[in-house]
Amino acid sequence: MFQVNLSLKVLREMPQRAEDAKGVALVTLSKDCQELAFRCDCTSLSYLFILPECYHAARQALASLRIWLSEDTKYNDFIQT
């Protein structure tokens, strides 16, 4: 659940981070989005990567929830046997 909460926090804070900094510093983005910016040669236009950053955070939250649900199901099966 920690990973889910962390990912959701990133999603909630992204608009405020962009507004406070008058843009988005590349170093505040995830490693994946930083690598994407370098591959596309868009390091000076880091605000373009806000949406991919949000998708990345949402994907991490969903993956963590899937793992948690899977483990929870295994635990319920374990208790029933």
N, C-alpha and C positions, 0 to 999 in steps of 0.2 A: 504494500500500500504506500510505502514511502516514495517509490518511483512514480506512482500515479499522482500523488500529491505534488511532487516536484514538477512533473510535466504540466499539470494543470496550473501550477503557480507561474510557470514560464508563459503559458498561454494568456493568463490574466494580466501579467505585467508587461507584455510586449507593447501594447499601445502606449502605455505610460512611459516606458523606456524610450520609445521613438520620439514622444513629445518632449520629454525632459532634456534629451541630449540634442535636440534639433537634428535628429538623424539617429542612425544606429551604428555603433562602433562594431567593426567586424569581429573583434575579440569577444564581444558579448554573445555571439551566436555559437551554436553547437559546432563541434569539430566537423561534422558532415557538411554543414552549410558553409563553413570556412573553406573546406576543400573544394566545394562546388564553385564558390566565388573565385578561387585561384584557377580552377580548371577553365572557367569561362572568361578569365581575365577581367573580372568586374570588381576588383577589390576596392575601388574608389566609389562604387555604387552599392554599398552594403545594404541600403534600405530596400533594394530589390529582393533581398533574401529573407525579409520578415515573413512572408507567406510560406516559403519552404521551411523556415524555422518552426512556424506554428504547426505545419503538417508533420514535421519530424517529432515535435513534442507530443502531438496527438497520437501518432503511431506508437511512440514509446509507452504512453499511458494505456492504450488498448492492448499492447503486447503484455504489459504487466498485469492487466486485469485478466487476460486470457490465462496466463500462468497461474494466477491466484485462484481462478475458478477451477482450473484443472486440478490443482493441488487440493482444493477444498473437496472436490468430487472424490478424489482418491482417499482422502481422510474419512469421508462418510462411508465409502465402501469398506474401508479398514475397520471402522467401528461396528458395522453391521455383521462382519464375519467373526 
